[in-house]
Amino acid sequence: MSIKFLPLLTIISLFFAHPALSKETPEQKGLRIAKMTRDMNEGFKGETAEMEMTLIDAYNAKTVREMTSKVMEDDKEGDKSLMVFLNPKDVKGTKMLTHSHKNDDDDQWLFLPSLRRVKRISSRNKSSSFMGSEFSYEDLGSQEIEKYNYKWIKDGKTKSGEKLWILERVPKKKSGYSKMVMYVSQTKNNPVKIDYFDRKGELLKTATFSDYKVYKIGNKNIYRAHKIHMKNIQTKKQSIFSWKNRKLGVDHKDRDFDTRSLK
C-alpha cells in the first residue's frame, strides 16, 4: 500500500521513528558539518609553499622569520608536513616534522642545528609555544575530526554577509584547550575564525583566517587561507603565518618526511 493512503497519525509516527527522517541533534549536525568540510578539503595530494612567521610582542615590536613548507596528504592515517626555517640566522636550519594520526597522538620532531640533534615533542609539551610564537605544537598538528566532539551552536554571518556555521569543538584527549569555537564559511568550507579557550574555560586566543585563494584540483575547488593571525587575549602577543607561491597537487615521496632526513 502506498504511504499516501496511510492514516495521518501513522505517517507522523513513522516519520519520528525513523532516525534518518527525524531532526538532528546539535551534536549530530556538528559532526555532519565537520565531516562535510573535511571531505571538501581532501584530494589536494600534496603542497609546497614559502612562508613567513611574524612575531609581535605586547609592545608591538616585530620579528619576521622565513621558511618553506611542504605537506603530503595521507587520508588513511594522517597528513605529513615539514617546515624548514631559512632566516634569520639564529633559527636557520631548524626543521619541524609532523606525522599526523587520526586517533593517536601526533608524532612531532624538531631538529635544532645548533645542537645537531633531533628533539621529539612529547604529548605533555603539545601546548607549548612553537618557536616563540602564539601557535602551539598542538595547533600545527593534526586537526582530524576523530580527535574531537562536535556540536552545532547556530548559523551566522560575517559582517560582509558570508554565511557561517558556528561549531563547538571539544578535544577527546588531553589538550591545552578545553574547547574551541569555530566560525566556518559555508562557501569555503574552512574557518574564518577560531576562538581557543584554556583549561579553565576562559578565552585564551583567537585566530582569524583571511586572504583565501581557490585551487582547482581535478573537478574540485579547494580553498586555502594565505594568512592566519593569532592573537593571545591574555598576553596581548600576536603571531601571523602567511603563505606565498603556494602549489597544490604536488607529488612528494615518503622519504621526504622521514626523521632521518631532518639531519
C-alpha positions, -999 to 999 in steps of 0.1 A, spaced: 0 0 0 13 35 -9 22 56 22 -2 83 10 -31 61 19 -20 55 55 -37 74 83 -21 107 92 -11 96 127 7 66 112 26 88 88 37 111 117 47 81 139 68 66 110 85 100 104 96 104 140 105 67 145 129 67 115 163 82 126 171 93 90 140 114 89 140 127 125 156 160 134 193 161 140 207 169 175 232 197 177 259 171 181 249 151 151 246 183 130 280 195 142 297 162 133 280 161 99 292 196 90 327 187 102 328 156 80 315 175 50 341 202 53 368 176 57 356 159 25 356 192 6 393 198 16 406 163 8 422 153 -25 449 180 -27 476 153 -29 505 175 -17 516 211 -14 546 233 -12 549 270 -2 571 298 10 560 311 44 566 339 68 560 339 106 557 373 122 560 376 159 546 407 176 551 413 213 529 432 237 547 464 228 541 458 191 578 450 183 580 426 153 603 398 144 600 381 109 611 345 102 611 330 67 606 293 60 595 268 34 568 242 40 555 210 23 526 187 31 519 152 18 483 140 20 475 106 36 438 100 40 443 67 57 465 76 87 470 114 86 489 140 66 527 146 70 542 181 70 577 196 71 587 232 79 623 244 73 634 278 87 656 299 63 660 332 81 671 349 104 705 333 112 696 323 147 669 299 135 682 290 101 682 252 95 656 245 122 631 219 110 597 208 122 583 175 111 548 163 119 532 129 113 495 132 119 473 104 132 436 102 132 431 86 166 465 85 183 487 115 194 506 130 165 544 124 162 563 156 161 601 163 159 622 194 160 657 195 145 679 221 162 710 228 141 729 244 170 727 212 189 729 189 158 701 167 173 665 159 167 642 166 196 609 146 199 580 167 211 563 148 239 525 148 243 528 168 275 545 196 256 520 199 228 505 230 243 539 247 244 548 276 222 562 268 187 594 287 182 583 316 205 551 321 186 514 322 198 509 290 178 514 258 199 527 225 187 491 213 190 479 240 166 504 227 140 494 191 145 465 171 133 431 186 131 415 152 123 378 151 132 382 118 150 400 136 178 371 159 187 335 160 197 315 185 177 283 205 184 265 229 161 257 261 180 239 282 153 242 296 119 256 331 114 270 356 90 302 377 87 300 415 85 302 412 47 272 388 47 291 355 42 271 326 57 287 307 86 283 275 106 293 282 142 305 249 159 319 239 192 348 215 191 360 197 223 392 176 223 386 140 233 420 136 248 444 157 269 448 191 253 459 227 261 423 237 253 390 230 270 372 238 238 373 258 205 345 277 188 348 276 151 332 301 126 332 281 94 324 296 60 296 278 42 311 288 9 348 280 15 342 250 39 370 265 61 371 286 92 372 324 91 378 325 129 385 301 158 383 311 195 405 289 217 396 285 254 421 275 280 417 246 305 398 270 329 373 277 302 385 313 297 392 328 262 429 324 256 434 334 219 417 340 186 428 331 151 414 348 121 418 332 86 419 355 56 433 360 21 416 328 8 426 315 -26 409 288 -45 428 259 -62 414 237 -89 423 201 -83 406 178 -107 369 186 -105 371 201 -70 377 237 -59 398 237 -27 401 269 -6 432 277 14 438 307 37 470 325 30 471 344 63 464 333 99 465 359 125 467 345 161 460 370 189 467 360 225 439 377 245 457 371 278 493 382 270 485 407 242 511 389 220 504 381 183 517 358 156 510 358 119 515 329 94 514 340 58 519 319 26 531 327 -9 540 307 -41 517 280 -28 511 250 -50 487 221 -45 486 188 -63 523 183 -58 539 148 -57 560 140 -27 579 109 -15 576 93 19 614 96 24 610 134 23 591 131 56 614 106 73 631 116 106 664 107 91 660 134 65 659 160 93 697 158 98 
